[in-house]
Amino acid sequence: MHVDHYEHCDRRQDGLVIECVSERDLLIPLDEDSEAQERRLLRKLDKRILPILCLLYLFAYLDRSNLGNARLQGLPGDVLSGDPTGVLFDWVNSAFFFTYILLQIPFTVLSKYYSPRIWIGCSAVLWGICSTSMAAAHSFTGLMIARLGLGTFEAAFGGVVVLYFSFYYTKAECGTRIAYWFGFAAVAGAFGGLVAYGIQHVKVSIANWRLLFLFEGTPTILLGVLCLFILPDRPESTQFLTAAERKIAISRMNRGTSGDFGAVVRRSHVIAAFQDWRIYVAGVIYFGHNCALASLSAFLPTIIGTMGHENAMAQLMTVPPYALAGFVLMVTSYSSDRLQIRGPLLVCTSTIGGLGYMILLGATHRQDVRYGATFLITSGTYSSIGLMNAWYNHNLGSETKRAAGIPLYGAIGQIGGILGSHIYPLTEGPAYTHTVTSCHIDELISVSASLLFLAALCSLLLSVSFCLDNMRRDQQYGKPDPDDIVDTSELADKAPGFRYIP
């Protein structure tokens, strides 16, 4: 589907047209596009967009990762017949990823046909319902159905939000905003530990883990309803901005690239995304990050518990590593925006995460050192994922290629989440001495470290590739003005005037 002409009109309540803004008008350079005007618009956008989306991601991450805390509060004994091998819990944890992986790409592409406000709000309401329904589960089947539903509706959220940020933020701003948003995953890790610690000591007539699901799932539904009313639609059509502000927003949206107008999906760009080797390399990077992240979020309380701490204290001790991760994520993302580099920083953060896993592997008798290693793992992993999302939010060139490419590498990467959730079985003792096909559990811990080191190597490869492509285009076409509009409607990131962020 392609829209050849777009026009938006402001109307009074009696239907009288006050002002119309066409696609052609919005692309005309602004007469007074001063820094002061932009700063006012940016503050206005930040105040409206970031709080609701950050809170939604906070509860999205709580809803997908609270199984780790529920496990310590007796879920396996109540619903999974004790689950002595830990296999049933592993499958419940992994079920989320099955639908999340399969539906991310079609949902993100389809979202371009609909209002972002309606799409994101409805998906939040639906996954909130699935999350709270886990409190009513009395069997393995019930938990599986709820987790599959959770994966389905969260698949309509993550990739769409990353795409949505590109509607309003430039490449020099997007990394920091994605870091604010994704940083709430780290906040969720810290907040989830505090909530679980508090609920562990609540005396109620239902199991503590059931109360946990209710407490963390219900706010998602309320936030989803709120999103339906306050989240701005696309820049060219939102009523949240005045006509003058829409001109500024569209001008910003077209710096170094060009945005779409209205409900546009360019099929050739969807095909181009599937043919782009760099997206598959990004998938390998994201695979390593998500393997580390999924194993960490589901099993960090258990890992800390095997260091000799009681369950409640183990949940409380998960807070500091996540708090540091949020801080490091913000610093690295802000730096990447200011320096306009992503790859070199991604090499560093992936390596830090890998070193954390190697320390966890080697220091089997030093509990303080092993706890310190969890700080490296959380900081390296969360920072890497934030940088990765910001990197490809610009480097795919067009909206449609982003809509297909971001969930494509995301889907590949989320397969790592399934692997990560199977790395640390319940039956491990304090030294993780479990045998799988005659291999010591040390080899399984090494998987996370090896994948993070591989992610660092692939990040270096991509960064060099982007630099070489930029140099070749500079030599062939000359250096473009970074703020110029680049027509990416036909060639996406292959357009002569387009330049990658290395």
C-alpha positions, -999 to +999 in steps of 0.1 A: +000+000+000+014+035-009-002+068-001+007+093-029-006+124-010-013+132+026-031+161+041-040+169+076-065+196+086-072+212+120-109+217+126-130+235+152-157+216+170-183+228+146-163+212+117-149+244+102-115+239+088-089+262+104-057+251+087-045+223+065-010+209+064+000+188+034+029+165+029+045+191+006+041+218+033+057+197+059+088+191+039+093+228+031+123+241+052+110+261+082+114+299+084+120+299+121+132+265+131+154+279+158+171+259+185+148+274+211+117+261+192+132+226+189+141+225+226+105+235+236+091+208+213+116+182+225+106+189+261+070+187+252+075+154+235+096+139+263+070+148+289+043+132+270+060+102+254+087+089+278+067+085+310+040+063+296+063+042+274+089+038+301+062+027+326+047+003+301+081-013+295+087-015+333+056-036+337+062-055+304+095-066+317+081-074+352+054-094+336+078-115+315+105-120+341+087-124+374+087-161+371+122-161+387+108-146+419+076-167+418+098-198+416+113-189+450+078-182+464+066-218+458+051-218+423+066-251+413+053-269+444+018-255+440+013-258+402+040-281+388+039-309+413+072-299+428+090-300+395+121-318+410+140-316+377+132-280+368+122-290+333+085-279+336+095-245+349+120-241+320+092-248+295+069-223+312+096-197+311+104-204+274+068-204+263+068-166+262+095-166+235+077-190+211+049-166+202+071-135+208+096-147+182+070-158+156+048-127+157+073-098+162+079-092+124+043-093+112+030-073+141+056-045+137+050-042+099+012-043+104+014-016+131+023+010+103-013+007+091-028+018+124-026+045+150+004+040+173-017+051+202-044+025+196-019-003+187+003+001+217-025+008+242-045-023+231-015-046+232-007-034+268-042-041+280-042-076+264-008-087+278-018-073+312-048-096+312-026-125+303-002-117+331-028-114+358-044-146+346-013-165+357-024-159+393-054-181+386-034-210+371-037-244+387-018-265+362+011-266+338-013-262+309-028-230+324+006-214+329+017-223+294-014-207+278-010-175+298+027-173+289+020-179+252-006-151+253+018-128+271+044-134+243+018-128+217+008-093+229+042-082+240+054-090+204+031-062+193+049-038+217+087-039+218+096-035+181+067-010+175+080+013+203+116+013+189+101+022+155+078+048+172+108+066+187+121+073+151+090+093+144+099+120+169+136+118+177+167+124+156+197+100+154+215+123+179+186+119+204+173+084+198+200+065+217+194+083+249+156+080+246+158+043+239+181+040+269+155+058+291+129+033+278+150+002+279+166+013+312+133+005+328+141-032+322+169-027+347+146-008+369+122-037+367+149-060+378+156-039+409+119-031+415+109-067+410+133-078+436+120-053+461+083-061+453+091-099+457+109-093+490+078-073+503+053-098+491+073-127+505+065-112+540+028-105+533+004-128+552-026-134+529-050-162+522-036-169+487-001-180+478+025-152+477+034-159+440-003-155+430-003-121+447+029-112+429+013-118+395-018-098+405+003-069+419+026-067+388+000-074+361-029-051+370-011-018+365-003-028+329-040-029+321-045+006+336-015+020+318-028+005+285-061+023+289-043+056+297-021+051+266-052+051+244-058+087+255-025+104+259+001+089+235+006+111+204-001+096+170+023+100+140+038+136+138+018+145+106-016+136+121-014+140+159-037+165+177-011+168+205+010+192+183+000+224+167+004+228+129+037+247+135+050+221+158+041+194+133+063+212+107+092+212+132+086+175+141+085+165+104+116+185+096+134+167+124+121+133+113+137+139+078+172+148+089+197+125+072+168+103+060+131+106+050+100+095+068+067+082+056+034+100+056+003+082+066-002+044+064+026+034+041+043+000+038+068-003+010+069-040+001+103-037-016+118-025+017+104-054+036+121-077+010+153-057+013+153-062+051+152-100+046+181-098+021+204-076+042+233-096+056+239-070+083+205-076+099+214-113+103+248-104+119+228-081+142+206-111+150+237-131+161+247-102+183+212-099+198+211-137+202+241-135+226+227-106+245+193-122+250+208-155+260+226-137+288+197-115+296+171-143+298+192-165+319+199-136+342+164-123+346+149-157+352+176-172+375+195-144+392+176-148+425+184-185+424+220-180+415+224-156+445+205-180+466+230-207+459+257-185+474+242-192+509+215-166+512+179-172+522+153-167+494+140-134+506+176-120+510+185-134+476+156-114+460+167-083+478+204-087+467+193-087+430+185-049+433+221-034+433+233-052+401+202-039+382+206-004+397+242-002+384+231-016+350+206+013+346+233+039+353+258+023+329+231+020+302+224+058+305+260+068+304+269+046+274+238+056+254+243+093+261+279+090+250+270+072+218+245+100+209+271+127+215+299+109+197+276+094+170+292+059+174+275+027+185+297-002+174+329+005+194+309+010+226+289-022+219+322-041+216+332-028+251+299-035+268+296-070+253+331-078+264+323-066+300+293-089+302+313-118+289+341-112+315+314-112+342+302-147+332+338-159+331+344-146+367+312-163+378+325-195+362+359-194+378+353-180+413+334-210+426+345-206+463+346-168+465+310-157+471+318-120+472+336-122+439+308-141+423+283-115+435+305-088+420+305-107+387+267-102+385+273-064+384+295-069+353+269-092+337+239-069+342+258-037+332+273-052+301+242-069+289+217-041+294+240-015+279+246-037+249+209-042+241+202-004+245+230+004+221+219-022+196+184-009+194+195+026+189+221+016+163+196+000+139+169+025+145+188+048+121+209+025+100+181+008+081+173+040+063+135+039+059+105+034+082+094+002+064+128-014+065+130-005+102+096-020+107+108-053+091+145-053+101+143-044+138+119-073+147+138-096+123+171-093+142+150-091+174+133-125+166+166-141+158+180-127+190+151-138+212+159-174+203+188-168+227+162-162+253+150-198+250+186-210+253+192-188+283+162-200+302+176-236+300+211-229+310+206-230+348+184-259+359+168-259+393+187-289+406+221-272+406+239-270+439+260-241+451+288-250+427+265-258+398+276-294+394+250-308+370+259-333+343+243-329+309+255-354+282+286-359+304+295-322+302+300-302+334+277-273+340+307-250+336+304-255+299+268-243+300+279-211+319+306-207+293+279-205+266+267-171+278+302-158+280+312-172+246+281-157+229+288-122+244+324-124+231+310-134+197+286-104+199+316-081+205+334-095+175+303-092+153+298-056+165+334-048+154+327-063+120+295-043+115+312-010+127+340-015+102+316-023+075+295+008+081+326+030+081+339+016+048+305+021+032+304+057+044+339+063+030+330+048-004+299+070-007+318+101+004+343+094-024+317+087-050+290+113-042+307+137-018+300+144+018+264+153+025+250+178+051+239+156+081+207+176+084+197+174+047+166+154+037+177+121+020+152+104-003+152+069+010+118+060-005+133+038-031+167+025-019+163+029+019+198+028+034+214+022+000+205+057-011+236+077-022+230+105+003+224+082+033+252+077+059+254+050+086+262+055+122+293+033+127 
